[in-house]
Amino acid sequence: MTFARRSISLRYHIILLVFSFLMMYPVFWWIGASLKSNAEMPLPTIWPSKPMWENFYNGWTSFPSFTFTKFFANTLWLEFWCVLGAVLTTPLVAYGFARINFKLKGLMFALLLTTIMLPGQVTIVPQYIMYNKLEMVDSFLPLILPHFFGGGAFFVFLMVQFIRGIPRELDESAKIDGCSSFGIFLRIILPLIRPALVTVVVYTFLWSWDDFFGQLLYISSADNYTVSVALRVFIDSEYKVEWGQLLAVSLASVVPSILVFFVAQKHFVEGIATTGIKG
């Protein structure tokens, strides 16, 4: 019986390894291609015959006036304010919908949820016109300000579901002790929603980091370029594109996202799981 179980377990592990390799193959190719020359790029081999490690340095310093250090600094600065805005405002808005009774609460929450189904393309033109009239184009403000108004309907909904799973008896006990509504939020709710808050942080970071279209739309000067925009301009910077250098820098650009996910993985998974159970 033990032998049969081991045999089944071995087969499962082999199948998982095969499918894992198939899923990771594009990443392996990406790493190998970042070390190739343009001549070797069309070849089907994953690893180059002579790895060109200088692709990372040459790609990093490919711009005449800036290095990618500047673009990474711009992106991290943008991410800091986006995450800060979501962390500060999303729990407050969600707490209002989950715990405080006010007129038209149900209608306002329903309208909030309908914005999730609204295609982003519908709001592009009016938003751009608004920010242009406010003279905010070619700055980070159009990308940052929305995060200071609740962080987005999806995050508010996620947080509301999490807060609804917290027993109201805790609120009532705090009120008996003379705690105000804001005090309940700070001392009772906020410590208990940490897993959901980490989920908001991770999603906000990843989505803002990958928001190529928004950054391309609102940022035009090289001094404000983010990594995504700089990579796009990298292709147009000369007639002959050094694909190995481009892939090397793009490989470096995913490192922050991977680090953020693995650092916050425990709380991130807990926040998703408990939000799905509660409510």
N, C-alpha and C positions, 0 to 999 in steps of 0.2 A: 504493500500500500504506500509506504514511504517512497519507494522507487518510482511508482506511478505518479505521485504528486510532484516529485522532483523533475520527472520527464515533462509533465505538463508545464511546470514553472519554467523549465529551460526553453520550451517551445515559445511560450509567451515572451520571454526575454529576447529571444532571437527575432521574433516578429517586431517587437518594439524597437530593437536596434536598427532593423532594416528601415522601418518607417521613419525613425528619427534621422537616419542618414539622408533619406529622401527629402525630409523637411529642411534639413540643414545644408543640403547641397548648394542652394543659391548663396548661402553665407560663405561656404568654403570657396566657391567660385569667386565671390566678391573679394575675399582676402587674397586669393592668388592673382586675380586680375589687377589688384592695386600694386602689385610688384612686377607687372609686365611692361614691356615697351609697346608702342603702337603696332610694331610689326608682329608681335606675338599675340596681340589681342584677339584676332579671329580664330586662333588655333583652339581645338577642343580640349586641350590639356588644362587641368586645374592649376597646377603649380608651374611657374615659368622655369625655363632651363637655366636662366641666370637671374635670380631675384634682384630687382632694382630698388633697394631700400631707400635710395635717395629720392624716390618719388614722394615720400612723405615730406621731406624738407623742401623740395622744389615746389610741390603743390602748396605748402603752407606759406611760402614766400613768393608766390606767383604774381601777386598784385604789385604794381610799381610803387605805390605810396603807402600801402598797408599790408600787414600780414594777417593771417587768419586769427591770430591772437586778439586783434581788435574786433573782429566779427564775433568771435566767441564771447568776448567781454560784453558786447552789445546785446547778444542774445541772452546771456545769463542775467544781465541787468533788467531786460524786459521780462524774463521769467520770474525774477524776484518780485516785481510789482504785480504781475498777474496772479501769482500764487498768494501774495499778501492780501490782495483785494478779495479773492475768493474765500480765504480763511477768515477774514474779518466780517464779511457781510453775509455769506451763505448761512452760517448757523443762526444769525439774528433773524433773517427772513424766514427760515424754516421754523424757528421757535415761535414766531408770531403766528404762522399758519397752524402749527401743531398744538399750541397750548393756550393762545389768547383768543377770546371770542370778541368779534367786532362785526359791524354791519357789512353785508355783502362778502363775507369771508369765503363762502363756497363759490360764489360767482368769480371772485378774483382769482381763487386757486384754479378754477376751471380754465379761465382765460390764460393763466400762466402756463398750464399744461398744454394748451392748444398751440403755444408758440414753439413747442418741441416739434410739432408736425408741420410748421411753416418752413418751406424751403429757404435756405440761406440766400439763394440767388434773388429772391424777391426783395430783400432788404439791402442789397449791395448798393444800388444807385442812390436811394434816399439817404442812406448812412454816409456815403461819400460826399454828397451835396451838403449835408449837415456839417460834417467835420471840415469841409473845405471853407464854408462860410465862417466857421469858428477859427479858421486859420490854424488847424491842427495837422494838416497834411504834411508829410515828410517829418513826422515825429512819431514817438511811441505812444502818444496819448490815445489815438483811436483804437489801439490794440489793448491798452491797459484799462481805460475807463469802464468798459462793460463789466469787468470783473469786480468793480467796486459797487455794482448795483445788483447784488445777489449772486453773482458768479455764473448765472445761467439757470434756466428752468430745470434742466436735468439734475443739477447738483442740489437745487432746492427740493425737488421731489425726493431725491435719494435721502437727504437729511431729514425731511418731514417723516418719511417712513421709519427711519431709525428712531427719531424722538418719540413717535407714537408707541414704540415698543417699550419705552421706559415707563414703569408704573407711575401713575399719577399720585399714589400715596406718598411718594417721596416729596412731591410738590406741596401736598397738604401738610405734611409734617414740618416742612420748612416755613410755611405760612404761619403755622401755630407758633413757631419760634420767632415770628416777627420779620421774616425775610420777605423782601419785595419781589416783584416779578423779575426784575433784572438781577437781583441777588440770587434767585432760584436758577436763572440761566447760568450765571457765573460759577456758582458753588455746587449745583446739582447736575444740570444738563451738560454743560461744557466738558467736565471730566469724563462723563459716561459716553460721549459721542466721539471720543478720540479715534476709534477705528474708522468711522465714517468720514471724519475730518481728514485722516491720512489718505483715504480714497479720493477725496476732493483734491488734495494736494497733488497726488500722482497723476490723476486725469488732467488737471489743469496744466501741469508742467508738460506732459506729453502732447496734449492737443495744442498748446501754445507754441511749443518747440516745432511742431510739424505744420503750423499754420502758414504754409508757403504763400498761398494766394493773398491772405490779408496783409502779410508783410510786403509782398511785391506791390500790392495796390497802394499802400500808404507811405512806403519808404522809397525815396528816389535818390538821395544823396549818398555817396559812397561812405561818408563818415558815419552814417546811421545804419549801414548794411548789417543784416543778421546773417547767420551762417547759411540759411536756405537761399536767401537772395544772392549772396556772394557766390554760392555754387552755381546758380543759374547764370550769373554774369561771367563766371569762369569759363563757361562754354563759349560765350560770345566775345571773349577778350582777345582772341586771335583767330586767324583763319585755320590754323592747324591745332586741333584740340589734343592735348596730352591726356589721353583717357586714363592712363595709369595714375597720374597725379590727381586727376579729378576723383577717381575712385578711392585713392588713399585718403584724401581730405574728407570725403563723404563717409568713409569708414570711421574716421576720428569723430565725425559729427554725431554719430549714434551712441558714443560712449557715455555722455551725460544721462541720456534717457535710460540706458541699461543700468547704470549705477543707481539712479533714483528708484527704479523699480525694485532692484534687489535689496537696497537698504530698507525700503518700506514694504517689502513683500509680505511680511507676517501680518502687519496691521491692515494692509490693503486687502488681502484675501479674507481676513476676519470681517472687515467692513462690508464687503460684497456678500459674504455668506450670511451674516446676521441680518443684514437689510432684507435679504430675500426671505428669511424665516419670519421676521417680526412684521408688524403692521396689522 
